[in-house]
Amino acid sequence: MTHGHETAVHPDFRGIDVAGFCAAIDRLKAEAHANIGPADLAHLRRIEAYGRVATLLGYATAWIIPNPLSAFLLSLGQFTRWLLAHHILHRGYDRVPDVPRRYTSRVFARGWRRYIDWFDWLLPEAWDYEHNTLHHYHTGEDGDPDVAERHLEFLRRMRIPVVLKYALVAIVACTWKIIYYAPNSLGVMHHDGGRRRRESIAVLTVGSVLDFRRPAVRRLWLHCYAPYAGWHFVVVPVLFLPLGTAAVLAVLINKLLAEAITNAHAFLVIGPNHTADDLYRFRFHYGRKEEFYVTSVLGSANYRCGPELVDYMSIWLNYQIEHHLFPDLPMRQYCLIQPRVKALCLEHGLPYRQESVFRRFGRMLDICVGKTSMRQLEAFPAVEAASVAAPVT
């Protein structure tokens, strides 16, 4: 394998049955959609309840003294809202029979419901476009706004001790929704909410978020930073004033600790899915559905799957390969189809990357600090199997 921007050695594509894999995945997709039912809604509500209980217990103890348990519970409650937003905004529950409208992609976190469904640093409609459209349908390409190797090229090239690089990554991990995800997701939209596909991804940077002459920067502060910080770090602590000023300070400290924890937790389970020396960046955009399926597998990795606690703490992103093949499935369905997807990959000659989240995180760290580089694929290799000319839907 070579590094940098050279063409790396890739698996023997002559051993991949592209057409057969595509046909099998289409059959599995139809079957999974047909199996969506009331059990998926019950599962969603149970997961939501986990987060609500964590939030309640966190606030019930946060006023007593600054402590890691209260901070973790508060962070887990916030983490759960992102979990729900991720799968609901992917239209994962739109097909569930008799699903309440608040759990559909057209209603959840839209407009004023943002403040009760998913009140985070990110503007939901900006994240929806940045993640669900640009990332999912340009995974690992130049048009993917979430290529960690590209974003951290400056760190990879820095001539400083590697321990300092790790320290910088730790700082990023504890703040990344603030310094990266909020501005980056908003940066792919016009300041008036219009969407653009072909302009530079790097519209907002850490160095430009104080340039209030730019409409996008003013929008970032008005709709992302100010509301979130004002509510979580001012209003919520002040609500505990009847218990004394010490309680207010304790809640504020626990909220700040929770913010660092939920950022680090999300960074741990989100970052490694597409960043490792055994995964690919693509110098082309797929042209047909079978190319989309194959590149989705080659550019993604799973963690260990199950039991439910592991899945919950991983936002069900431990089923990343399945999620990129079928982004509009409920969480519960990923657990059901994962063994079959793995078997289909192996049967048709595709590598199926799956390791513990900590092993995958270590691989990502090696990319971040420049120890290793991702594989590069310049074009989808010609294959002898018959092509499936259907468009990606």
Secondary structure, 3 states (H helix, E strand, C coil): CCCCCCCCCCCCHHHCCHHHHHHHHHHHHHHHHHCCCHHHHHHHHHHHHHHHHHHHHHHHHHCCCCCHHHHHHHHHHHHHHHHHHHHHHCCCCCCCCCCCHHHCCCCCCCHHHHHHHCCCCCCHHHHHHHHHHHHCCCCCCCCCCCCHHHHCHHHHHCCCCHHHHHHHHHHHHHHHHHHHHHHHHHHCECCCCCECCCCCCCCCCCCCCCCCCCHHHHHHHHHHHHHHHHHHHHHHHHCCHHHCHHHHHHHHHHHHHHHHHHHHHHHHHHHHHHCCCCCEEECCCCCCHHHHHHHHHHCCCECCCCCHHHHHHCCCHHHHHHHHHCCCCCHHHHHHHHHHHHHHHHHCCCCCCECCHHHHHHHHHHHHHCCCCCEEECCCCCCCCCCCCCCCC
